[in-house]
Amino acid sequence: MIAYRNSQTGYLIIALLVIGIIATLASTTLETIGLGHYLALLLLIMALVMFYKLSVVVERGVIVCSFGQGVFSKTIRVREIAGCRVVRVPWYYGWGIRLTPAGWMYNIAGSEAVEITYKSGKKFLIGSNEAESLREAIEDEMKKYP
């Protein structure tokens, strides 16, 4: 049984990447299109497919965070967690997969995250539009899988 499931769509990320794709296409003509244009389009389209959403699932003692179609994902066993709390994320931490002063972070939008503290002392942040519900689900799983 799934204790928690949420998918956030990164509308701003989608918009920026689509603008990049349109700008790249608009800057080319059949006479001027080159390898650089093809590479730029390929990278923008790949980024769009890989980072358009962030999904978080909490079930059976495991937290799985994945971007897009799951190319980039992170699995955390709740038995490795010492605690978690909701925190505010400064705008300059950005979106995507980031190394922040507080530790690695997966974030797609918004200013709230669940900060997970491992028993080793390391931290990991999961950005969420439902940070409080995510924290509660993680704490419930921690009780089931000590």
Phi, psi and omega per residue, in radians:
M1 nan 2.380 -3.137
I2 -1.480 2.172 3.134
A3 -1.396 -0.543 -3.083
Y4 -2.762 2.407 3.058
R5 -2.573 2.294 3.093
N6 -2.640 2.406 3.025
S7 -2.167 2.245 3.082
Q8 -1.909 2.326 3.059
T9 -1.634 2.339 3.135
G10 -1.592 1.380 -3.059
Y11 -1.055 -0.686 3.129
L12 -1.180 -0.723 3.096
I13 -1.088 -0.767 3.110
I14 -1.044 -0.844 -3.116
A15 -1.044 -0.797 -3.129
L16 -1.118 -0.710 3.132
L17 -1.220 -0.677 3.091
V18 -1.131 -0.711 3.068
I19 -1.051 -0.729 3.093
G20 -1.080 -0.725 3.113
I21 -1.125 -0.806 3.136
I22 -1.102 -0.746 3.135
A23 -1.107 -0.701 3.113
T24 -1.130 -0.766 3.107
L25 -1.143 -0.682 -3.122
A26 -1.203 -0.432 -3.103
S27 -1.508 0.043 -3.102
T28 -2.038 2.679 2.941
T29 -2.270 2.973 3.141
L30 -1.069 -0.488 -3.137
E31 -1.402 -0.508 -3.027
T32 -1.824 -0.105 -3.095
I33 -1.139 2.321 -3.104
G34 -2.412 -3.051 -3.117
L35 -1.023 -0.679 3.131
G36 -1.051 -0.714 3.113
H37 -1.139 -0.766 3.121
Y38 -1.078 -0.762 3.131
L39 -1.126 -0.748 3.118
A40 -1.063 -0.803 3.115
L41 -1.087 -0.768 3.133
L42 -1.057 -0.807 3.137
L43 -1.118 -0.738 3.131
L44 -1.130 -0.750 3.135
I45 -1.179 -0.711 3.092
M46 -1.099 -0.750 3.106
A47 -1.070 -0.693 3.120
L48 -1.085 -0.809 -3.130
V49 -1.172 -0.642 -3.059
M50 -1.446 -0.406 -3.004
F51 -2.234 0.397 -3.096
Y52 -1.365 -0.324 3.113
K53 -2.617 2.791 3.039
L54 -2.151 2.135 3.112
S55 -1.928 2.426 3.097
V56 -2.263 2.226 3.104
V57 -2.221 2.335 3.053
V58 -2.086 2.051 3.124
E59 -2.804 2.568 3.048
R60 0.808 0.736 3.056
G61 1.409 0.252 -3.091
V62 -2.353 2.491 3.013
I63 -1.953 2.212 3.100
V64 -2.115 2.116 3.076
C65 -1.960 2.253 -3.142
S66 -2.504 2.485 3.088
F67 -1.647 2.544 3.024
G68 0.897 -2.168 -3.126
Q69 -1.537 0.179 3.057
G70 1.685 0.193 3.106
V71 -1.070 -0.746 3.084
F72 -1.886 2.038 3.134
S73 -2.512 2.801 -3.133
K74 -2.376 2.247 3.096
T75 -1.985 2.265 -3.123
I76 -2.178 2.212 3.061
R77 -1.507 2.284 -3.087
V78 -1.136 -0.379 3.094
R79 -1.147 -0.330 3.128
E80 -1.556 -0.062 -3.032
I81 -1.674 2.303 3.052
A82 -1.545 -0.574 -3.136
G83 -3.076 2.989 3.088
C84 -2.635 2.721 3.127
R85 -2.722 2.763 3.081
V86 -1.472 2.324 3.126
V87 -2.296 2.754 3.013
R88 -1.535 2.405 -3.117
V89 -1.864 2.131 3.102
P90 -1.088 2.581 -3.106
W91 -1.002 -0.571 -3.063
Y92 -1.332 -0.079 2.998
Y93 -1.226 -0.415 3.041
G94 1.348 -2.895 -3.112
W95 -2.199 2.794 -3.119
G96 1.771 -2.637 3.089
I97 -1.692 2.038 -3.020
R98 -2.307 2.575 2.936
L99 -1.727 2.000 -3.096
T100 -1.939 2.962 3.057
P101 -1.036 -0.404 3.136
A102 -1.581 -0.077 -3.110
G103 2.156 -3.047 3.128
W104 -1.182 2.595 -3.105
M105 -2.452 2.432 2.922
Y106 -1.915 2.125 -3.108
N107 -2.615 2.465 3.135
I108 -2.029 -0.462 -3.125
A109 -3.035 2.941 3.017
G110 1.486 -3.129 -3.040
S111 -2.181 0.211 3.093
E112 -2.102 2.620 3.123
A113 -2.613 2.826 2.980
V114 -1.776 2.099 3.115
E115 -1.601 2.035 3.123
I116 -1.722 2.238 3.066
T117 -1.889 2.077 3.114
Y118 -1.308 2.815 3.069
K119 -1.088 -0.426 3.100
S120 -1.325 -0.202 -3.121
G121 1.770 -0.320 3.098
K122 -1.186 2.760 -3.138
K123 -2.200 2.706 3.083
F124 -2.498 2.361 -3.127
L125 -1.941 2.389 3.068
I126 -2.072 1.932 3.089
G127 -1.187 2.464 -3.094
S128 -2.720 2.509 2.990
N129 -1.477 -0.060 3.075
E130 -2.269 0.903 -3.002
A131 -1.026 -0.725 -3.110
E132 -1.161 -0.748 3.107
S133 -1.128 -0.691 3.095
L134 -1.114 -0.789 3.107
R135 -1.010 -0.788 3.141
E136 -1.080 -0.750 3.133
A137 -1.117 -0.704 3.114
I138 -1.127 -0.785 3.137
E139 -1.123 -0.658 3.073
D140 -1.093 -0.748 3.107
E141 -1.141 -0.616 3.114
M142 -1.112 -0.577 3.093
K143 -1.233 -0.641 -3.124
K144 -1.304 -0.561 -3.065
Y145 -2.202 1.246 -3.078
P146 -1.215 nan nan
